[in-house]
Each structure stands twice: as structure tokens, then as C-alpha cells.
Amino acid sequence: MASWFKNKRKDEDSTIEVRAAVIAEADREVDRVVEREGEAVSQEELSDDFRVEPALVSIAPEVYDQAVSERLALVSLCLYAHDRARSSGVAERIEEGLAAVGVTAVRPDGDRFDPAHHEAGGTLVTEDAGLQGTVAETEVVGFSDRGQLLRPPIVTVYTGKTA
């Protein structure tokens, strides 16, 4: 966040400043009404009376591009840390944090092998014809960002016996 403020001029209104001003004005209006009534009003009652819409503020394209670039760098760093985590609990926590921002783990166990979305890391021979061509296990977890594949999972695929 500090890098976002680095190139801002003091006379520019930032999105944060505008949103804070809108929220502060709404809070002042709520306080005025509560003082006029002279009685305690629950938050639920106030929310029925005051529906303050957040300010629609456009963001400069260069600021947006910088935010997207920084997000990608952080996601990349999290994937790096996930791959090197020695504790399954730490890896799980990193996956939860990534999922909270839209980056989900891809474990296609039991799905049909698709070379466009999976990377074959090995094969496992099976006599069951129904399993041939399906993913036996995920060796390395893949990740997708809101449906866009960031890294394909490396999987072991069931194959039939060769004569």
C-alpha cells in the first residue's frame, strides 16, 4: 500500500480519501438524528432509515495497473511459499488465504486427464478400463485465479497394460 501513495500528489483526491469523506458525512448525519431524537437507537433501526450508498469513484488506469501488478506479485510469492512449506498446516493456511482473494487450488483427482489443463508427471498401470485416462493423484497442486489457470497441476494418470 505504501507504494501506491508514493507517486500521489497532495492535491489529488484519492479513492480512499473520497470514500472516507462519504463515510464520515454519513456518520455525522446519523449522529445528528440520534441527538435530535434524544434516545438510543439500535444499529438495525438506523440501517433501515439511512441507506448510504458507497461513493462511486473511478480509479486512475495507472493506479489500477499497479494494483493488479502488485497482486500478481503477491500471489506468485504465496505460490512459492506454498511449494516450500514443510508443514501441511502452513500450506493449508496459505491456500485458505489465496482462496479468500479468488485463487483456488486445483486437485483434479478422479477427473479425465486433459493435457490443456493438467501436466502428466507419471503413469499408473490399471486393469480397470473405466479408469484409463483419469487422474490417479495430484503430485503438485495447481492454482487458478478466478477460472484462469495460473499453474497446471502435475498429476499421475491411470493407463492400461501394454502387451
C-alpha positions in Angstrom: 0.0 0.0 0.0 2.9 2.3 0.7 4.0 2.2 -2.9 0.5 3.4 -4.0 0.9 6.6 -2.0 4.5 7.2 -3.2 3.5 8.8 -6.5 0.4 10.6 -5.3 0.4 14.4 -5.2 -1.1 16.0 -2.1 -3.7 18.0 -4.1 -5.1 14.8 -5.7 -8.2 13.2 -4.2 -7.5 9.6 -3.7 -10.2 6.9 -3.7 -9.5 6.3 0.0 -9.9 10.0 0.9 -13.2 10.3 -1.1 -14.6 7.1 0.4 -13.6 8.2 3.9 -15.3 11.6 3.4 -18.5 9.9 2.3 -18.5 7.6 5.3 -17.6 10.5 7.7 -20.5 12.6 6.4 -22.9 9.6 6.8 -21.7 9.1 10.4 -22.3 12.8 11.2 -25.8 12.7 9.8 -26.6 9.6 11.8 -25.3 11.3 15.0 -27.4 14.4 14.3 -30.6 12.4 14.0 -29.8 10.3 17.1 -29.1 13.5 19.1 -32.3 15.1 17.9 -34.4 12.1 18.9 -32.7 12.1 22.3 -32.9 8.3 22.7 -30.8 5.3 21.9 -31.5 3.8 18.5 -30.3 0.3 17.5 -27.9 -0.1 14.6 -30.6 -2.1 12.7 -33.1 0.7 13.0 -30.6 3.2 11.7 -29.7 1.0 8.8 -33.4 1.0 7.8 -33.6 4.8 7.9 -30.2 5.5 6.4 -29.1 3.7 3.3 -25.8 5.3 2.4 -24.5 4.0 -0.9 -20.7 4.0 -1.2 -19.3 6.7 -3.5 -18.7 5.6 -7.0 -15.1 6.7 -7.6 -13.2 5.9 -10.7 -9.6 4.9 -10.2 -6.8 6.1 -12.5 -5.7 3.4 -15.0 -2.1 3.6 -13.9 -3.1 3.0 -10.2 -5.3 0.1 -11.3 -2.5 -1.4 -13.4 -0.1 -1.0 -10.5 -2.5 -2.7 -8.1 -3.0 -5.6 -10.5 0.7 -6.0 -10.9 1.3 -5.9 -7.1 -1.5 -8.5 -6.6 0.1 -10.9 -9.2 3.5 -10.5 -7.4 1.9 -11.3 -4.0 0.1 -14.3 -5.5 3.3 -15.5 -7.1 5.1 -15.2 -3.7 2.4 -17.1 -2.0 2.7 -19.9 -4.5 6.4 -20.0 -4.0 5.9 -20.2 -0.2 3.2 -22.9 -0.6 5.6 -25.1 -2.6 8.3 -24.8 0.1 6.1 -25.1 3.2 7.3 -28.0 5.3 4.1 -28.1 7.4 0.8 -29.2 5.9 -0.9 -26.7 8.2 1.1 -23.8 6.8 0.4 -24.9 3.2 -3.3 -25.2 4.1 -3.4 -21.7 5.6 -1.7 -20.3 2.5 -4.3 -22.0 0.3 -7.1 -20.5 2.5 -5.6 -17.0 2.2 -5.3 -17.4 -1.6 -8.9 -18.7 -1.8 -10.0 -15.6 0.0 -8.7 -13.4 -2.9 -10.0 -15.7 -5.6 -7.0 -18.0 -6.2 -8.1 -21.6 -5.8 -6.1 -24.9 -5.6 -6.6 -27.3 -8.4 -6.6 -31.0 -7.5 -8.2 -33.0 -10.3 -8.1 -36.4 -8.7 -10.6 -38.7 -10.4 -11.2 -36.3 -13.4 -10.4 -37.2 -17.0 -6.8 -36.2 -17.9 -6.8 -33.1 -20.0 -3.4 -32.0 -21.3 -4.7 -28.5 -21.8 -5.3 -28.2 -18.0 -3.1 -30.8 -16.5 0.6 -31.8 -16.7 1.4 -35.5 -16.7 4.0 -36.3 -14.2 3.8 -40.1 -14.4 1.5 -43.0 -15.1 0.0 -45.8 -13.0 -1.0 -49.1 -14.7 -4.5 -50.3 -14.1 -6.6 -53.3 -15.3 -9.8 -51.3 -15.0 -10.7 -50.0 -18.4 -13.0 -47.4 -16.9 -10.1 -45.7 -15.0 -7.8 -45.4 -18.1 -7.1 -41.8 -18.9 -8.3 -40.5 -15.5 -6.1 -38.7 -12.9 -5.0 -41.1 -10.2 -3.5 -38.5 -7.9 -2.2 -34.9 -7.9 1.6 -34.8 -7.4 1.9 -31.0 -7.3 -1.2 -28.8 -6.7 -2.2 -26.4 -9.5 -3.8 -23.0 -9.0 -6.3 -20.9 -10.9 -7.2 -17.3 -10.4 -11.0 -16.9 -10.9 -11.0 -19.6 -13.6 -7.8 -18.6 -15.3 -5.1 -21.3 -14.9 -2.0 -19.8 -13.2 -0.2 -23.1 -12.9 -1.4 -26.6 -14.1 -1.4 -29.4 -11.5 1.2 -32.1 -12.1 -0.7 -35.4 -12.0 -0.3 -39.2 -12.2 -2.6 -40.7 -14.9 -4.1 -44.2 -15.0 -3.0 -46.2 -18.1 -3.8 -49.6 -19.4 -1.5 -52.6 -19.6 0.7 -52.7 -22.7 1.1 -56.0 -24.4 
